[in-house]
Amino acid sequence: MKKKALSLLLASAMVVSLAACGNSGSDSNQPAADSNNSGNAAADNSNSGNAAADSNNGGDAAATGDVDYHEILGDTGINMVVNGTLTASVDNGQAAFEEQWEAAVGIPLTIQQMDHSGYTDAVGRLFAGGDYPDVIIMSADMFKQYAPTGLLWDMASAYENADFQSRMTLPGINEALKDSEGRLYGFAPTYGNGCVTYVKQAWLDAVGMSIDDIKTYDDYYAMLKAFHDEDPDGNGTKGDTYGVVAAGFVGNEAPYINYLPEFWQDAYPSILQGEDGVWYDGFQTEETKAALGRLRQAYVDGCIDPETLTAQTKTAREKWFSNNQTGSAGVFTYWAGSWYQTLTDNFIKNQVDENIVQLPPIAEVGAYLNREAPVWCIIDSGDPVRNQAVFDAFIETMMDGDVVQTLWTYGAEDVHWSTKAEEFTTNPGTDSEKQYSYADGEFHLKQSPNDPNTVWKKNHIDPALAVCELTNGFAAQTDLAAAGNAFFTENCVDAPAAPVSETFTNETGTIFDAKQAVITKVVVEGGDIEEAMQGYVDTVGSIIDQCLAELNQ
């Protein structure tokens, strides 16, 4: 990676912001410049740093066709930073993906894939150290924080003149990302998606319940309690299982409540905008206090796995589908669509009953939350021609409808997918054995490179969520993934928009830590809600007030 010298003012602001995020993580369906051109690029409005925001600058390159990205980027290529949303990881065929991308695009590609759960922190440390990639993926929450800093390039003109505009099927997704001045600092290749609540059918059968009977919070709680009090895993011992497991009681990024929606219900523990247009702190509301009470009771009753406070997403997932179901839980709220298939496959792999069902939103929840989409951002190099070249080489090709979009969607040919005749078997010699046979010319997904007992599903772009269509006719979606996507779209509403405030950007980590302190005191330790909330006010009340002042000015 190349170094970029920020102005002292911006560098200080970014370091403060990122150092504050000490306990944050990321789960998101959630990102070098020429030092001769970018000395004060991010902060000097009169220089090249904000050139991308000027419609007479870099954007014109796309319209006139002046940019040859092979010539501009050929020697150095593109450095990208990504999280776990790139399924083609180092041990799962990434080298082949990279090689085929380079062959198709014609320039080098360097992939820096960071741990998914700690992504926000990792990016913070990277930026605080002065190392910047060319492109980076950001969750919607990260994007809202970084967009006002001047660090990201305004790609509005490049986007509007992109060849893929003719293939756009969901143009509203990226139009909604533009700010009030029409600037576009990130590109979303898909819509956001969200989480749904999955329940183990075998556990429902064991306690004599049906998913069709879970209509209200009382029904939901009774199910969780039965999963703890009875013997749903059939090991002969009661009380050694839990109702639900989650990666934290509250998330550190929007939509915050997606892993335990039944408990939060009408509470939204973040700064949000009311119907009257006024921003307020949802964490200090009576609805949040009621949610904390529900969480506390469930924690005491064994309805919630006690490791939930500190569990990361990987921890919670693996505990849920572990081959030893003692200590596991019957309910897990996680991402919709392709994850329906992935979770099922992991049950099969671990020789656990793979039948899981999706719970329609209970009455008190109403609908699951569709998060704002993750975006790809281009770091502003200070050189608008170079910025345009990065856009053309990376984002334009990502949506080419053919070879490169297929790489991003399904992975590398003959590694993750193929059109050659072949036969293979997964889980041979077990009750879950399944045979696959494909004729020559038939598009199909292959066995995962790091696990021959599972079939590959997708790479980075979920084909069911893409904003641009593939034109080569390649399509592969399992029945479960299709059912999961249909179920979610029928039962979701958009999550509240994330706030954009300089103070909120700088203090997000501090605010999250204060929320965690309240949750720990109330839910885990059984402390008084009002006393804990006063501690929150004493700790970050002035910060929240400043955020609200900026948002409501």
C-alpha positions as a Python dict, from the first residue, in 0.01 Angstrom:
ca = {
    (1, 'M'): (0, 0, 0),
    (2, 'K'): (106, 355, -64),
    (3, 'K'): (114, 635, 189),
    (4, 'K'): (-100, 943, 172),
    (5, 'A'): (-23, 1250, 381),
    (6, 'L'): (-339, 1404, 524),
    (7, 'S'): (-357, 1754, 660),
    (8, 'L'): (-290, 1779, 1033),
    (9, 'L'): (-651, 1874, 1102),
    (10, 'L'): (-800, 1576, 918),
    (11, 'A'): (-541, 1333, 1046),
    (12, 'S'): (-613, 1435, 1404),
    (13, 'A'): (-986, 1398, 1355),
    (14, 'M'): (-951, 1054, 1200),
    (15, 'V'): (-717, 926, 1471),
    (16, 'V'): (-954, 1044, 1744),
    (17, 'S'): (-1248, 883, 1565),
    (18, 'L'): (-1078, 553, 1503),
    (19, 'A'): (-908, 523, 1838),
    (20, 'A'): (-1251, 553, 1998),
    (21, 'C'): (-1370, 237, 1823),
    (22, 'G'): (-1176, 2, 2045),
    (23, 'N'): (-1455, -250, 2099),
    (24, 'S'): (-1632, -226, 1769),
    (25, 'G'): (-1667, -500, 1512),
    (26, 'S'): (-1835, -538, 1179),
    (27, 'D'): (-2062, -784, 1004),
    (28, 'S'): (-2145, -667, 693),
    (29, 'N'): (-2349, -824, 392),
    (30, 'Q'): (-1888, -457, 598),
    (31, 'P'): (-1242, -106, 281),
    (32, 'A'): (-290, 470, -248),
    (33, 'A'): (-244, 745, -373),
    (34, 'D'): (40, 933, -546),
    (35, 'S'): (221, 1122, -271),
    (36, 'N'): (333, 1382, -526),
    (37, 'N'): (-23, 1496, -581),
    (38, 'S'): (-205, 1446, -253),
    (39, 'G'): (-22, 1625, 25),
    (40, 'N'): (-326, 1813, 158),
    (41, 'A'): (-578, 1660, -74),
    (42, 'A'): (-843, 1570, 181),
    (43, 'A'): (-852, 1905, 357),
    (44, 'D'): (-764, 2171, 96),
    (45, 'N'): (-1081, 2263, -91),
    (46, 'S'): (-885, 2479, -330),
    (47, 'N'): (-649, 2201, -432),
    (48, 'S'): (-696, 1858, -582),
    (49, 'G'): (-824, 1686, -269),
    (50, 'N'): (-1183, 1778, -341),
    (51, 'A'): (-1140, 1772, -715),
    (52, 'A'): (-1376, 1479, -735),
    (53, 'A'): (-1654, 1688, -584),
    (54, 'D'): (-1614, 1939, -868),
    (55, 'S'): (-1832, 1833, -1158),
    (56, 'N'): (-1585, 1998, -1395),
    (57, 'N'): (-1301, 1780, -1275),
    (58, 'G'): (-1252, 1404, -1263),
    (59, 'G'): (-1609, 1321, -1357),
    (60, 'D'): (-1561, 1451, -1711),
    (61, 'A'): (-1306, 1180, -1777),
    (62, 'A'): (-1581, 920, -1793),
    (63, 'A'): (-1786, 1123, -2038),
    (64, 'T'): (-1499, 1201, -2273),
    (65, 'G'): (-1337, 858, -2255),
    (66, 'D'): (-994, 1010, -2188),
    (67, 'V'): (-894, 759, -1921),
    (68, 'D'): (-699, 445, -2008),
    (69, 'Y'): (-675, 261, -1678),
    (70, 'H'): (-424, 12, -1822),
    (71, 'E'): (-182, 296, -1887),
    (72, 'I'): (-246, 475, -1558),
    (73, 'L'): (-265, 177, -1321),
    (74, 'G'): (-75, -87, -1515),
    (75, 'D'): (242, -93, -1304),
    (76, 'T'): (88, -64, -957),
    (77, 'G'): (-259, -203, -1021),
    (78, 'I'): (-526, -176, -753),
    (79, 'N'): (-501, -233, -380),
    (80, 'M'): (-832, -334, -224),
    (81, 'V'): (-935, -383, 138),
    (82, 'V'): (-1231, -611, 206),
    (83, 'N'): (-1396, -801, 490),
    (84, 'G'): (-1553, -1147, 501),
    (85, 'T'): (-1810, -1059, 236),
    (86, 'L'): (-1553, -1183, -16),
    (87, 'T'): (-1621, -1555, 23),
    (88, 'A'): (-1320, -1647, -189),
    (89, 'S'): (-1083, -1622, 107),
    (90, 'V'): (-718, -1723, 107),
    (91, 'D'): (-803, -2085, 185),
    (92, 'N'): (-1108, -2088, -38),
    (93, 'G'): (-983, -2014, -388),
    (94, 'Q'): (-877, -1649, -357),
    (95, 'A'): (-558, -1697, -562),
    (96, 'A'): (-764, -1824, -856),
    (97, 'F'): (-1012, -1537, -822),
    (98, 'E'): (-728, -1284, -819),
    (99, 'E'): (-551, -1445, -1115),
    (100, 'Q'): (-866, -1453, -1328),
    (101, 'W'): (-956, -1095, -1234),
    (102, 'E'): (-611, -977, -1340),
    (103, 'A'): (-638, -1167, -1669),
    (104, 'A'): (-979, -1014, -1743),
    (105, 'V'): (-905, -657, -1633),
    (106, 'G'): (-541, -647, -1743),
    (107, 'I'): (-378, -495, -1434),
    (108, 'P'): (-249, -631, -1099),
    (109, 'L'): (-483, -672, -802),
    (110, 'T'): (-373, -684, -438),
    (111, 'I'): (-634, -815, -194),
    (112, 'Q'): (-608, -735, 175),
    (113, 'Q'): (-886, -929, 346),
    (114, 'M'): (-936, -843, 712),
    (115, 'D'): (-1110, -1039, 985),
    (116, 'H'): (-1483, -992, 947),
    (117, 'S'): (-1578, -947, 1312),
    (118, 'G'): (-1303, -692, 1382),
    (119, 'Y'): (-1320, -511, 1048),
    (120, 'T'): (-1408, -165, 1177),
    (121, 'D'): (-1117, -169, 1420),
    (122, 'A'): (-878, -304, 1158),
    (123, 'V'): (-966, -30, 909),
    (124, 'G'): (-929, 226, 1185),
    (125, 'R'): (-579, 108, 1265),
    (126, 'L'): (-490, 100, 896),
    (127, 'F'): (-604, 456, 834),
    (128, 'A'): (-459, 590, 1159),
    (129, 'G'): (-123, 455, 1042),
    (130, 'G'): (-151, 647, 714),
    (131, 'D'): (-188, 345, 483),
    (132, 'Y'): (-468, 377, 231),
    (133, 'P'): (-587, 133, -35),
    (134, 'D'): (-732, 238, -368),
    (135, 'V'): (-1071, 84, -290),
    (136, 'I'): (-1231, -36, 30),
    (137, 'I'): (-1564, -186, 126),
    (138, 'M'): (-1752, -16, 408),
    (139, 'S'): (-2069, -97, 596),
    (140, 'A'): (-2337, 171, 575),
    (141, 'D'): (-2244, 287, 924),
    (142, 'M'): (-1873, 318, 840),
    (143, 'F'): (-1962, 493, 516),
    (144, 'K'): (-2171, 755, 695),
    (145, 'Q'): (-1877, 822, 927),
    (146, 'Y'): (-1610, 850, 659),
    (147, 'A'): (-1806, 1027, 384),
    (148, 'P'): (-1780, 1377, 540),
    (149, 'T'): (-1404, 1353, 608),
    (150, 'G'): (-1280, 1436, 257),
    (151, 'L'): (-1099, 1104, 242),
    (152, 'L'): (-1334, 950, -18),
    (153, 'W'): (-1364, 1039, -384),
    (154, 'D'): (-1691, 1174, -521),
    (155, 'M'): (-1774, 929, -798),
    (156, 'A'): (-2108, 1086, -896),
    (157, 'S'): (-2007, 1183, -1251),
    (158, 'A'): (-1823, 855, -1308),
    (159, 'Y'): (-2129, 663, -1187),
    (160, 'E'): (-2373, 861, -1401),
    (161, 'N'): (-2162, 801, -1713),
    (162, 'A'): (-2083, 434, -1640),
    (163, 'D'): (-2152, 175, -1908),
    (164, 'F'): (-2341, -40, -1657),
    (165, 'Q'): (-2620, 219, -1630),
    (166, 'S'): (-2795, 45, -1919),
    (167, 'R'): (-2807, -278, -1715),
    (168, 'M'): (-2920, -131, -1384),
    (169, 'T'): (-3222, -307, -1237),
    (170, 'L'): (-3224, -129, -900),
    (171, 'P'): (-3107, 229, -972),
    (172, 'G'): (-3268, 364, -657),
    (173, 'I'): (-3014, 192, -430),
    (174, 'N'): (-2722, 411, -536),
    (175, 'E'): (-2928, 721, -604),
    (176, 'A'): (-3025, 710, -236),
    (177, 'L'): (-2655, 716, -139),
    (178, 'K'): (-2602, 1064, -284),
    (179, 'D'): (-2581, 1348, -35),
    (180, 'S'): (-2786, 1668, -50),
    (181, 'E'): (-2535, 1818, -294),
    (182, 'G'): (-2553, 1519, -528),
    (183, 'R'): (-2213, 1379, -431),
    (184, 'L'): (-2163, 1004, -433),
    (185, 'Y'): (-1881, 866, -220),
    (186, 'G'): (-1962, 497, -242),
    (187, 'F'): (-2113, 239, -478),
    (188, 'A'): (-2339, -46, -365),
    (189, 'P'): (-2338, -350, -597),
    (190, 'T'): (-2637, -497, -408),
    (191, 'Y'): (-2919, -387, -184),
    (192, 'G'): (-2866, -425, 189),
    (193, 'N'): (-3044, -742, 305),
    (194, 'G'): (-3108, -816, 672),
    (195, 'C'): (-3159, -1083, 936),
    (196, 'V'): (-3443, -1326, 1003),
    (197, 'T'): (-3503, -1559, 1295),
    (198, 'Y'): (-3421, -1926, 1233),
    (199, 'V'): (-3551, -2205, 1458),
    (200, 'K'): (-3443, -2571, 1478),
    (201, 'Q'): (-3737, -2786, 1372),
    (202, 'A'): (-3609, -3085, 1570),
    (203, 'W'): (-3614, -2879, 1888),
    (204, 'L'): (-3968, -2759, 1817),
    (205, 'D'): (-4073, -3121, 1772),
    (206, 'A'): (-3900, -3222, 2094),
    (207, 'V'): (-4093, -2968, 2302),
    (208, 'G'): (-4422, -3019, 2119),
    (209, 'M'): (-4441, -2680, 1949),
    (210, 'S'): (-4509, -2558, 1596),
    (211, 'I'): (-4356, -2254, 1425),
    (212, 'D'): (-4710, -2161, 1318),
    (213, 'D'): (-4806, -2105, 1683),
    (214, 'I'): (-4534, -1844, 1751),
    (215, 'K'): (-4727, -1523, 1689),
    (216, 'T'): (-4649, -1293, 1982),
    (217, 'Y'): (-4366, -1216, 2222),
    (218, 'D'): (-4530, -1436, 2485),
    (219, 'D'): (-4533, -1724, 2235),
    (220, 'Y'): (-4170, -1656, 2144),
    (221, 'Y'): (-4064, -1643, 2509),
    (222, 'A'): (-4248, -1964, 2589),
    (223, 'M'): (-4057, -2132, 2309),
    (224, 'L'): (-3722, -2006, 2439),
    (225, 'K'): (-3806, -2116, 2790),
    (226, 'A'): (-3903, -2464, 2670),
    (227, 'F'): (-3573, -2489, 2484),
    (228, 'H'): (-3392, -2423, 2814),
    (229, 'D'): (-3615, -2598, 3067),
    (230, 'E'): (-3680, -2916, 2871),
    (231, 'D'): (-3451, -3152, 2679),
    (232, 'P'): (-3468, -3041, 2312),
    (233, 'D'): (-3128, -3189, 2219),
    (234, 'G'): (-3231, -3528, 2352),
    (235, 'N'): (-2925, -3594, 2565),
    (236, 'G'): (-3133, -3685, 2871),
    (237, 'T'): (-3050, -3369, 3067),
    (238, 'K'): (-3276, -3069, 3117),
    (239, 'G'): (-3144, -2715, 3154),
    (240, 'D'): (-2818, -2756, 2961),
    (241, 'T'): (-2944, -2580, 2646),
    (242, 'Y'): (-3058, -2224, 2578),
    (243, 'G'): (-3333, -2049, 2391),
    (244, 'V'): (-3138, -1813, 2169),
    (245, 'V'): (-2774, -1731, 2097),
    (246, 'A'): (-2661, -1404, 1943),
    (247, 'A'): (-2350, -1206, 1859),
    (248, 'G'): (-2404, -942, 2127),
    (249, 'F'): (-2710, -792, 2288),
    (250, 'V'): (-2676, -487, 2064),
    (251, 'G'): (-2473, -422, 1750),
    (252, 'N'): (-2210, -154, 1713),
    (253, 'E'): (-2338, -53, 1370),
    (254, 'A'): (-2674, -14, 1200),
    (255, 'P'): (-2926, -165, 1228),
    (256, 'Y'): (-2806, -242, 1586),
    (257, 'I'): (-3096, -467, 1694),
    (258, 'N'): (-3094, -718, 1408),
    (259, 'Y'): (-2959, -1013, 1610),
    (260, 'L'): (-3225, -998, 1885),
    (261, 'P'): (-3522, -819, 1726),
    (262, 'E'): (-3789, -992, 1937),
    (263, 'F'): (-3648, -835, 2254),
    (264, 'W'): (-3591, -485, 2116),
    (265, 'Q'): (-3929, -466, 1938),
    (266, 'D'): (-4014, -95, 1901),
    (267, 'A'): (-3690, 24, 2059),
    (268, 'Y'): (-3401, 147, 1842),
    (269, 'P'): (-3100, 216, 2066),
    (270, 'S'): (-2921, 475, 1853),
    (271, 'I'): (-2956, 832, 1740),
    (272, 'L'): (-3244, 842, 1493),
    (273, 'Q'): (-3482, 1086, 1330),
    (274, 'G'): (-3843, 1113, 1441),
    (275, 'E'): (-4142, 1153, 1214),
    (276, 'D'): (-4129, 1523, 1289),
    (277, 'G'): (-3778, 1543, 1142),
    (278, 'V'): (-3611, 1597, 1480),
    (279, 'W'): (-3316, 1374, 1573),
    (280, 'Y'): (-3314, 1218, 1921),
    (281, 'D'): (-3132, 951, 2121),
    (282, 'G'): (-3327, 628, 2101),
    (283, 'F'): (-3113, 468, 2370),
    (284, 'Q'): (-3257, 693, 2641),
    (285, 'T'): (-3622, 618, 2563),
    (286, 'E'): (-3875, 423, 2765),
    (287, 'E'): (-3889, 169, 2482),
    (288, 'T'): (-3520, 90, 2531),
    (289, 'K'): (-3563, 60, 2906),
    (290, 'A'): (-3846, -190, 2847),
    (291, 'A'): (-3622, -386, 2607),
    (292, 'L'): (-3345, -399, 2869),
    (293, 'G'): (-3598, -540, 3115),
    (294, 'R'): (-3697, -814, 2870),
    (295, 'L'): (-3334, -900, 2804),
    (296, 'R'): (-3259, -916, 3175),
    (297, 'Q'): (-3547, -1153, 3246),
    (298, 'A'): (-3447, -1378, 2956),
    (299, 'Y'): (-3087, -1384, 3079),
    (300, 'V'): (-3200, -1490, 3427),
    (301, 'D'): (-3435, -1755, 3290),
    (302, 'G'): (-3169, -1913, 3067),
    (303, 'C'): (-3356, -1809, 2755),
    (304, 'I'): (-3043, -1628, 2628),
    (305, 'D'): (-2703, -1792, 2603),
    (306, 'P'): (-2487, -1626, 2874),
    (307, 'E'): (-2196, -1590, 2629),
    (308, 'T'): (-2403, -1352, 2417),
    (309, 'L'): (-2246, -1041, 2571),
    (310, 'T'): (-1902, -1116, 2428),
    (311, 'A'): (-1980, -1354, 2141),
    (312, 'Q'): (-1872, -1260, 1792),
    (313, 'T'): (-2070, -1370, 1488),
    (314, 'K'): (-1842, -1665, 1416),
    (315, 'T'): (-1869, -1782, 1779),
    (316, 'A'): (-2248, -1765, 1780),
    (317, 'R'): (-2282, -1939, 1441),
    (318, 'E'): (-2055, -2227, 1527),
    (319, 'K'): (-2217, -2279, 1864),
    (320, 'W'): (-2559, -2297, 1702),
    (321, 'F'): (-2473, -2566, 1447),
    (322, 'S'): (-2209, -2747, 1654),
    (323, 'N'): (-2204, -3127, 1634),
    (324, 'N'): (-2242, -3122, 2014),
    (325, 'Q'): (-2577, -2956, 2074),
    (326, 'T'): (-2534, -2947, 2454),
    (327, 'G'): (-2492, -2581, 2542),
    (328, 'S'): (-2636, -2475, 2208),
    (329, 'A'): (-2962, -2287, 2145),
    (330, 'G'): (-3275, -2346, 1944),
    (331, 'V'): (-3301, -1999, 1792),
    (332, 'F'): (-3052, -1792, 1593),
    (333, 'T'): (-3130, -1467, 1414),
    (334, 'Y'): (-2896, -1418, 1121),
    (335, 'W'): (-2872, -1301, 761),
    (336, 'A'): (-3143, -1398, 515),
    (337, 'G'): (-3119, -1555, 172),
    (338, 'S'): (-2802, -1751, 99),
    (339, 'W'): (-2734, -1793, 472),
    (340, 'Y'): (-3044, -2010, 496),
    (341, 'Q'): (-2859, -2258, 277),
    (342, 'T'): (-2520, -2203, 444),
    (343, 'L'): (-2654, -2269, 793),
    (344, 'T'): (-2832, -2580, 669),
    (345, 'D'): (-2514, -2705, 506),
    (346, 'N'): (-2324, -2666, 832),
    (347, 'F'): (-2582, -2877, 1015),
    (348, 'I'): (-2539, -3145, 751),
    (349, 'K'): (-2161, -3121, 776),
    (350, 'N'): (-2179, -3166, 1154),
    (351, 'Q'): (-2434, -3448, 1125),
    (352, 'V'): (-2701, -3256, 1312),
    (353, 'D'): (-3066, -3247, 1203),
    (354, 'E'): (-3056, -2985, 928),
    (355, 'N'): (-3423, -2883, 925),
    (356, 'I'): (-3451, -2521, 1024),
    (357, 'V'): (-3751, -2294, 973),
    (358, 'Q'): (-3790, -1919, 941),
    (359, 'L'): (-4005, -1742, 1197),
    (360, 'P'): (-4242, -1478, 1059),
    (361, 'P'): (-4200, -1150, 1252),
    (362, 'I'): (-4393, -1164, 1578),
    (363, 'A'): (-4667, -907, 1628),
    (364, 'E'): (-4457, -679, 1847),
    (365, 'V'): (-4177, -667, 1586),
    (366, 'G'): (-4394, -631, 1278),
    (367, 'A'): (-4111, -661, 1024),
    (368, 'Y'): (-3742, -741, 1001),
    (369, 'L'): (-3503, -457, 916),
    (370, 'N'): (-3345, -417, 574),
    (371, 'R'): (-3009, -253, 639),
    (372, 'E'): (-2855, 20, 426),
    (373, 'A'): (-2630, -143, 169),
    (374, 'P'): (-2253, -186, 214),
    (375, 'V'): (-2056, 19, -39),
    (376, 'W'): (-1727, 21, -225),
    (377, 'C'): (-1539, 348, -180),
    (378, 'I'): (-1244, 496, -367),
    (379, 'I'): (-983, 678, -160),
    (380, 'D'): (-927, 1025, -307),
    (381, 'S'): (-569, 1028, -442),
    (382, 'G'): (-583, 1398, -521),
    (383, 'D'): (-551, 1310, -890),
    (384, 'P'): (-895, 1301, -1056),
    (385, 'V'): (-765, 1111, -1358),
    (386, 'R'): (-622, 837, -1138),
    (387, 'N'): (-945, 825, -938),
    (388, 'Q'): (-1142, 778, -1259),
    (389, 'A'): (-902, 504, -1368),
    (390, 'V'): (-963, 319, -1040),
    (391, 'F'): (-1339, 351, -1093),
    (392, 'D'): (-1315, 217, -1449),
    (393, 'A'): (-1086, -71, -1358),
    (394, 'F'): (-1266, -178, -1042),
    (395, 'I'): (-1629, -68, -1023),
    (396, 'E'): (-1709, -44, -1395),
    (397, 'T'): (-1574, -394, -1456),
    (398, 'M'): (-1745, -531, -1144),
    (399, 'M'): (-2076, -458, -1318),
    (400, 'D'): (-1976, -561, -1673),
    (401, 'G'): (-2259, -815, -1689),
    (402, 'D'): (-2021, -1087, -1800),
    (403, 'V'): (-1673, -1215, -1710),
    (404, 'V'): (-1574, -989, -1423),
    (405, 'Q'): (-1921, -962, -1271),
    (406, 'T'): (-1933, -1341, -1279),
    (407, 'L'): (-1605, -1349, -1087),
    (408, 'W'): (-1751, -1124, -819),
    (409, 'T'): (-2079, -1315, -816),
    (410, 'Y'): (-1975, -1680, -840),
    (411, 'G'): (-1595, -1680, -812),
    (412, 'A'): (-1328, -1834, -1034),
    (413, 'E'): (-1410, -2056, -1329),
    (414, 'D'): (-1328, -2425, -1281),
    (415, 'V'): (-1257, -2356, -914),
    (416, 'H'): (-1588, -2227, -779),
    (417, 'W'): (-1807, -2289, -1083),
    (418, 'S'): (-1784, -2454, -1422),
    (419, 'T'): (-1963, -2533, -1746),
    (420, 'K'): (-1773, -2857, -1800),
    (421, 'A'): (-1931, -3198, -1758),
    (422, 'E'): (-1864, -3346, -1417),
    (423, 'E'): (-2002, -3555, -1134),
    (424, 'F'): (-1929, -3533, -764),
    (425, 'T'): (-2067, -3645, -430),
    (426, 'T'): (-2093, -3460, -102),
    (427, 'N'): (-2098, -3630, 239),
    (428, 'P'): (-2033, -3975, 89),
    (429, 'G'): (-2120, -4273, 305),
    (430, 'T'): (-2356, -4077, 532),
    (431, 'D'): (-2731, -4025, 550),
    (432, 'S'): (-2669, -3680, 398),
    (433, 'E'): (-2491, -3814, 89),
    (434, 'K'): (-2588, -3626, -227),
    (435, 'Q'): (-2477, -3682, -584),
    (436, 'Y'): (-2443, -3416, -852),
    (437, 'S'): (-2417, -3465, -1228),
    (438, 'Y'): (-2380, -3196, -1495),
    (439, 'A'): (-2363, -3211, -1873),
    (440, 'D'): (-2106, -3027, -2080),
    (441, 'G'): (-2209, -2664, -2120),
    (442, 'E'): (-2433, -2665, -1812),
    (443, 'F'): (-2346, -2386, -1567),
    (444, 'H'): (-2312, -2516, -1212),
    (445, 'L'): (-2139, -2450, -882),
    (446, 'K'): (-1862, -2682, -769),
    (447, 'Q'): (-1757, -2816, -432),
    (448, 'S'): (-1611, -2549, -204),
    (449, 'P'): (-1229, -2550, -229),
    (450, 'N'): (-1187, -2574, 149),
    (451, 'D'): (-1473, -2817, 212),
    (452, 'P'): (-1560, -3082, -49),
    (453, 'N'): (-1875, -3173, 145),
    (454, 'T'): (-2040, -2840, 72),
    (455, 'V'): (-2132, -2684, -261),
    (456, 'W'): (-2012, -2331, -335),
    (457, 'K'): (-2286, -2068, -325),
    (458, 'K'): (-2157, -1723, -417),
    (459, 'N'): (-1853, -1503, -393),
    (460, 'H'): (-1907, -1136, -308),
    (461, 'I'): (-2224, -1034, -492),
    (462, 'D'): (-2540, -1220, -401),
    (463, 'P'): (-2708, -1275, -740),
    (464, 'A'): (-3050, -1226, -583),
    (465, 'L'): (-2955, -883, -448),
    (466, 'A'): (-2747, -738, -735),
    (467, 'V'): (-2827, -392, -875),
    (468, 'C'): (-2711, -492, -1226),
    (469, 'E'): (-2807, -808, -1411),
    (470, 'L'): (-2571, -1066, -1552),
    (471, 'T'): (-2609, -1094, -1928),
    (472, 'N'): (-2442, -1434, -1978),
    (473, 'G'): (-2733, -1636, -1845),
    (474, 'F'): (-2539, -1784, -1554),
    (475, 'A'): (-2768, -1842, -1259),
    (476, 'A'): (-2739, -2075, -964),
    (477, 'Q'): (-2949, -2034, -654),
    (478, 'T'): (-3062, -2315, -428),
    (479, 'D'): (-3425, -2355, -336),
    (480, 'L'): (-3347, -2263, 24),
    (481, 'A'): (-3160, -1946, -72),
    (482, 'A'): (-3446, -1844, -301),
    (483, 'A'): (-3699, -1915, -28),
    (484, 'G'): (-3489, -1717, 218),
    (485, 'N'): (-3469, -1413, -9),
    (486, 'A'): (-3841, -1425, -83),
    (487, 'F'): (-3925, -1462, 287),
    (488, 'F'): (-3713, -1163, 382),
    (489, 'T'): (-3838, -928, 111),
    (490, 'E'): (-4197, -1013, 209),
    (491, 'N'): (-4131, -942, 576),
    (492, 'C'): (-3896, -642, 590),
    (493, 'V'): (-3895, -265, 614),
    (494, 'D'): (-3601, -30, 569),
    (495, 'A'): (-3397, 40, 880),
    (496, 'P'): (-3381, 400, 1005),
    (497, 'A'): (-3122, 612, 829),
    (498, 'A'): (-2791, 642, 1012),
    (499, 'P'): (-2696, 989, 1140),
    (500, 'V'): (-2427, 1198, 973),
    (501, 'S'): (-2256, 1415, 1232),
    (502, 'E'): (-1889, 1502, 1283),
    (503, 'T'): (-1913, 1439, 1656),
    (504, 'F'): (-2098, 1111, 1601),
    (505, 'T'): (-1824, 1006, 1360),
    (506, 'N'): (-1551, 1086, 1611),
    (507, 'E'): (-1725, 941, 1916),
    (508, 'T'): (-1906, 632, 1788),
    (509, 'G'): (-1680, 396, 1979),
    (510, 'T'): (-1718, 590, 2304),
    (511, 'I'): (-2098, 590, 2269),
    (512, 'F'): (-2104, 218, 2197),
    (513, 'D'): (-1888, 145, 2502),
    (514, 'A'): (-2130, 345, 2718),
    (515, 'K'): (-2424, 141, 2586),
    (516, 'Q'): (-2237, -181, 2657),
    (517, 'A'): (-2176, -64, 3013),
    (518, 'V'): (-2550, -14, 3064),
    (519, 'I'): (-2634, -352, 2911),
    (520, 'T'): (-2371, -527, 3123),
    (521, 'K'): (-2493, -362, 3442),
    (522, 'V'): (-2862, -426, 3378),
    (523, 'V'): (-2883, -749, 3179),
    (524, 'V'): (-2584, -942, 3311),
    (525, 'E'): (-2543, -801, 3662),
    (526, 'G'): (-2908, -726, 3741),
    (527, 'G'): (-2850, -360, 3821),
    (528, 'D'): (-3114, -89, 3835),
    (529, 'I'): (-3211, 39, 3489),
    (530, 'E'): (-3251, 402, 3591),
    (531, 'E'): (-2920, 404, 3773),
    (532, 'A'): (-2741, 246, 3478),
    (533, 'M'): (-2902, 490, 3236),
    (534, 'Q'): (-2789, 781, 3452),
    (535, 'G'): (-2436, 644, 3423),
    (536, 'Y'): (-2477, 654, 3046),
    (537, 'V'): (-2588, 1017, 3062),
    (538, 'D'): (-2301, 1107, 3292),
    (539, 'T'): (-2053, 939, 3057),
    (540, 'V'): (-2169, 1044, 2709),
    (541, 'G'): (-2463, 1278, 2766),
    (542, 'S'): (-2270, 1585, 2654),
    (543, 'I'): (-2145, 1399, 2347),
    (544, 'I'): (-2499, 1294, 2256),
    (545, 'D'): (-2619, 1653, 2303),
    (546, 'Q'): (-2349, 1777, 2067),
    (547, 'C'): (-2443, 1514, 1808),
    (548, 'L'): (-2808, 1618, 1827),
    (549, 'A'): (-2719, 1985, 1802),
    (550, 'E'): (-2525, 1918, 1483),
    (551, 'L'): (-2799, 1701, 1336),
    (552, 'N'): (-3084, 1938, 1422),
    (553, 'Q'): (-2914, 2265, 1331),
}
